[in-house]
Amino acid sequence: MGELLSELNWLAAIMGGIAYFMIGWLWYGPLFGKAWMKEKGIEEHPESPEPIVFLYSLILQIIAAISLGLFIVALGGSSAIAGLYIGLAAGSGFVLTTVGVNGIYNDMSLKLFTIDGGYHLVGFAAAGLIIGLW
C-alpha cells in the first residue's frame, strides 16, 4: 500500500476531486437542476444549503478521487484514456450500482436515478481522465 501511496500523483487526485465537485455545480444547476428538484419534490426556489454542505461534499469527492487514483496506479494506468476507462469502470461498477441499490429501497424514480447516478459516473470519468493525464 505504501508503494501505491508514493506513486499516486496527489495533486492530480485533488484536482480530479475538485473537477468532480465542479461538475456537480453544473449538473445540479443549469443542466439538470430543475428536473432534479421536480423529481425530489422540491419547490422551484428552495433556500440555499449552508456553505458547510459544499465543503463536506468537496472533501468527500476529493477522497473519492484519491481512492480512484489508487486504483489507477494499482492497475498501471498511465494515460488519460486509461484513467478515463478506469474512472468509468469504477463509476459504473461501484458507484452507479450503489446509487441503484439505495434507489430501490428509497423508491427512487428512474429519472432521479439517471440524474444522480449519471452525475457520479461523469464525475468519476472526469476525475479518472485528469488523474491519468498527469
N, C-alpha and C positions, 0 to 999 in steps of 0.2 A: 504493500500500500504506500509505503514511503516513497518508492520509486515513481509511482503514479503521481503523487502529490508534487514531487520535484519536477516532473516532466510537464505538468499542466501549465499552460500559459494563463496565469491568474488574471492578468489584465484583459485578455480576450474573453475569459469566462465572465468577468464582471461586466464587460461591455455587452456580452451576449445577454446577460440578465437585464441590463438597462434597456437594450433593444426590445426584449420580451415585454418589459413594463410599458415602453412607449407604444408598442403595438396595441396594448390594452387601451391606451388613451384613444387611439384611432378606432379600434374595434367597437368599444362600448360608447363611443362618442358619435362622430359623424357617420361611420359606416353602418353600424347595427344598433346604435343606442335606442332609437325609438322602437324598433322591433323587439329588442331585449326587454325594455320596460313594459311593453304591452304583454309579452309572454309571462313576465313576472308579476303582472297586475299592479304595477307602479304607476302612479299618476304622472302626467306629462312633465311636470317641473318639480321633482322632489328636492328636498333640501340636499345640499352638497354634503358628502360624508366628511367627518372630521379629518384633518390632514394626517393624523397618525395612521389612519387606514391605508393611505397611499404609501407611507413609509414602510409599514408592515408588508404590504404587497411587494414593494420593491425588494426588500430584504429576502423574502421568500423566493422571488423569481431569480435573484442572484444565486441563492442556494441551489435552486433547480438547475441553473446554468452551470454552476460549478460541478454538480453531480453529473450532468450531461458531458461536461468536459472530461471528467474522469473516465466515462465510458468511451469517449472518442480516443483518448490516449491509450486506454487498455486495448481497444480494437485496432490500434495502429492507424487511425485516420489522420492523414497529413495533408489534406486538401479541402478546399471549400466544398467540393462535391461530396467527398466522404463525410464531412461534417453535416452537410445537408441531409444526406441519406440516413445517417445515424440519428440525427435530430428527428427526422420523420418517423423512423422506426421506434424510437423511444416515445415520441409524442403519441403515435397511434397505438403502440403495444402496451404502454404503461398508463399514460395519462388519459387518452380518449376512452379506453376501456373502463378506467376507474370512474370517470365522469359518467359513463353509461350505467355502470352498476349503481352509483349513487342516484342517478336519474330514475332508474327503475323503482327504487324504494321511496323516492320522493315525488312520484307521479309527474315527472318532467315531460313536457311535450317534446315531440321530435324536433320542432323548430328551435326550442330553447336548447336542447342537446346539441343541435347543429351549431348554434351561435357560440355557446360556451365551449364545447369540445373543439370546434374549429379554431377558436382563439388560441387554445393551448397547443393545438397541432401546428399552427402557423408560428406561434411563439417559440416552440421547440425547434422548428425548422430554421428559423432565423438565427436563434442562438447557436445551433449547430453549424450553420454556414459561417458565422462570424468566428467561432472557435476554430473551425477547420481552416479558415482563410489565414489566420495568424499563426 
